[in-house]
């Protein structure tokens, strides 16, 4: 005669209680130094070896540096979302690196490809001439009126870009496309243009650089702008790096390189396991 569901549940609860009683005896050591790269590498190595036996040393070094870099003063507040992964197909795992800040697989839109000690303005709208909700008709009688209409439009755009430049903005990040006219004046005022299509990436970037996103094209006040050590492109993959430092920019990106997409995906899973293992250790510090 089989067991009833109630008896099965009772047996399961009893087994769990006995397992919990054995847990203290399974503790190997207790982690204390969460900001020592060498110690962190030893703790997370086992989580990596189960998925990447041949590259555990390289990956452990990458994850340890990223975790130590983003770990706050109160280690219990460590957030796994502060460690990002950017996957680039080419080269090998040994070419992977950790960067302070955020890395996006997208190049700059205009001619300016690099900016140092940059002020960053973030916009949630396209950087282009807006279209009205209703259609209108403009009657132009001669060439002078046509030239004046175009000149007025250009003057308005130039005033907007000049206002950004006067506030010290050297990098503009927008959620939509950049129009040709806006790109022309951004290049004229030596301003770098970066387009991001994900609203989540925009939010993380605002948190990283300390900027407040604007809903329309304007010249934001200085206190609404973000600060960034350097913005540049790397490699032959058109990757834009927002490199930040200090308390405000506690986000690290692990740039994973590999010969194939499947290889990179395997490395990503190993990194994810190691970061979450570090998160678990930061809660109680018991290494089992």
N, C-alpha and C positions, 0 to 999 in steps of 0.2 A: 504494500500500500504506500503511495507517494506522500510526500510532505505537503501540508497545506501552505498557502501563501503567507499566512501569519507566522508559521514556523520558519519558513525560509527567511523572512524579514528579520525575525529575532536572531537567527543564526548569523546573518550578515552583520547586524549591529554588534554582536558579541565578537566577531572576527575583527571588526574595525577597532573596537575598544582595545583588544589585545595588541593590534598593530601599533596603535598610538602609544601604548605602554612601552613598546620596544624602541620607539623613535629616539628617546634620549640616548640610548646605548649605541645608536647608529651614527651619532655625531662624531666626525673625525677630528675636526678642529673648529675654531671660531674665528671668523674674519673680522678684523678690526681696522686695518689700513685700506680704506676704499679709494685712496688717491695715490697709491703706490702702483705704478704700471707693472713692475716685476711681480708683485704679489697677486694682482688681479689676473695676470696671465696664467699663473698656476691654478687659480680657482676655476677659470672658465675653460681651460684646455680640455677637460673631460667632455664638456657639452659639445665642443667642436669636433673632437676626434671621432665621435660616433657617425658623423656625416662627411668629414673631410680628413681622412687619416693622413694623407700625404702632404696636406697644406696646413696642418693645425698650428704650426709655429707662426707662419705668416699671418693667418687670420686672427689668432689669439693676440698678436701684437697690435693689429689694426683695431680690434674691438676694445682692447684694454686702453689704448690711447684715447679712443672716442669716448668711452665711459668715464674715464678720469677727467677728461676735458669738460664734459657736460654735467658732471656730478655737482649738485649744489652743496652749500655748507651743511645743511641737514640732509644726510644721505638717504633718509627715508622718503624724501620728496623727489627722488630720481624719477625722471619721466622717460620712458622708452621712445616716445615720439620725438625727442630732441636729437635722436640719432637717425639720420636719413641715409639712404643708399641710392647711389647713381650708378647704373650699369652701362658700361661701354664695351662693345664687342671689338676686340683687337688686342694684340699682345698677350700676356699671361697673367696669372694671379699675382705673381711676384711684382708686377707693375702697379698694383693697387696702392692707394694712399688714403690718408685721413686729412680732411681739410676743415678748418675752422670756419663755420658759416654754412651757406647753402650753395648747392651746385645744380644747375638746370641744363638739360640737354637741348639747348637752344642758343643760337648766336645772337649778337647784337643786330639791330635792324638797320642802323645808319652806318656812317663811315667811322665814327668813333668806337674803338674796340676796347679801350682800357681807361680806367679812372682811379686815381689814388686819393685817399682821405676825402671820400665823396660824400656829398649830401644827396640823399635819395628821396625822390617824390614818387609816391605810389598812387595810381588811379585805377578805379574799378570800371572805367568806361573806355571805349575806343578812343584813340588819339587821332581823330579825324573830324572833318566838318560834319556837324549834326544835320540831319534831315528833319524838317518839320512834319508834324502829323498831318497837316493839310497841304494840298498842292496849290501853288500860286503861279501866276503868269506875269513875267516882266516884259514890258514893251520897250525895246531899244531901237532908237531911230537911226543912229549913226555910229561910226567906229569910236568916236570919242566917248560916248556913253558906255559902250562895251568895255573900253579900256578903264574907264573910271570905276565901273562895277567890279572888275577883276582886281583893281588896285585897292579898293576898299576892303575886299575880302583878305587880300594879302596883308594889309596893314593891321587888321584885327588879329590875325594869326601871329604876326611878328610881335605885336605888343604882348600877347600871352607868353611867347617864348622868351622875350626880353625880361618879363617879370620873373620868370623862373630863374633866369641867369642872374638877375640882380639879387635874388635871395640866396645865391650860391649853389643852386641845384646843378649837379654835374651828371646825374643819372636819373632817367625817367623810366618808370616801370608802369606798363598799362595792361589792362585785361583784354583789350581788343587790338585791332590792326592799327598801324600807323599810316596816316595819309601821306601822299607825296609832298604836299605843301608843308605839313608839319615837320616831316623829315628834313626838308630843305633848311628850315630855320633852326632845327635842332643841331644840324651839322654846322650851320653858320655860327651858332653860339657855343660850339664845342661841347655838346651835351650828348651823352650816351643814351641810346634808346633800347629797351629790352621789353619783349612781349611775353606775357605768361597767360596761358589759356585756362589754368586751373584756379578756381577761387580759393581752394585750400592752400595751394602754394602761395597765393597772394597773402593769405592770413599769416602763414608761417614766416614769410619774408618780412611782413610788418612787425611781427614779434621779434624777429632776429635783429633788424636794423633800428627798431624803435620808431617807426613811422606810423602815421595815421592815414589810412586810405581815403582818397577824395572821390566823390561821386561824379564830379564834373571837372572839365579842364579849367584850371585856375592857377594862380601863384600862391601856394599855401604859405602860411606863416612859418617862421623858422622853427618854432617849437613843435610843428606838425611834421617836420622832415626827419628822416632817419639818417644815421651816421654809419659809414662803412669804411673799413680800412682800405679795401681795394676791390675793384670789379674788373675782371679780365676774362679772356677766352683762353682755353688750354687745348692742346692736342689737335688732332685732325678731325675731330668729331663735332666741332661747333658747340662747345660747352661753356656756359657763362658761370663764373664763380663769384659769389658775394662773400668775400672773406671778412669776417668780423671777429672782434676780440672783446674781452671784458665781461662784466656781469650781465649786461643787456643782451649779448649775443651768444648765449650758451646753447648753441646748436652746432653739431658736427655732422659732416657728410663723409661717408666711406665710399670712395670712388672704386668700384670693383671692375677689374679688367679680366678678360678671358677670351679664349680662342673661339668659343661658340656660345650661343644664347643659353643652351641647356647647362653648360658648365658654369656660367655666371649664376643661373638660377639655383644650382646646388650650393654654391658659395653663399648666396643670399640667405638660404634656409639655415645654414650653419651660423651665420652672423646673427640671425634673428634668435636662434636658440641661445647663443652666448649672451646677447644683450638682456634677454629675459631672465637668464640665470643670474646675471649681475643684479638685476632688479630684485629678484627673490632674496639674494644675499644682503642687499641693502636694507631689507626689512628686519631680519633677525640675526644675520651674520653666521648662522650655523652651517658648516660645510658637511654634507652627508655623503 
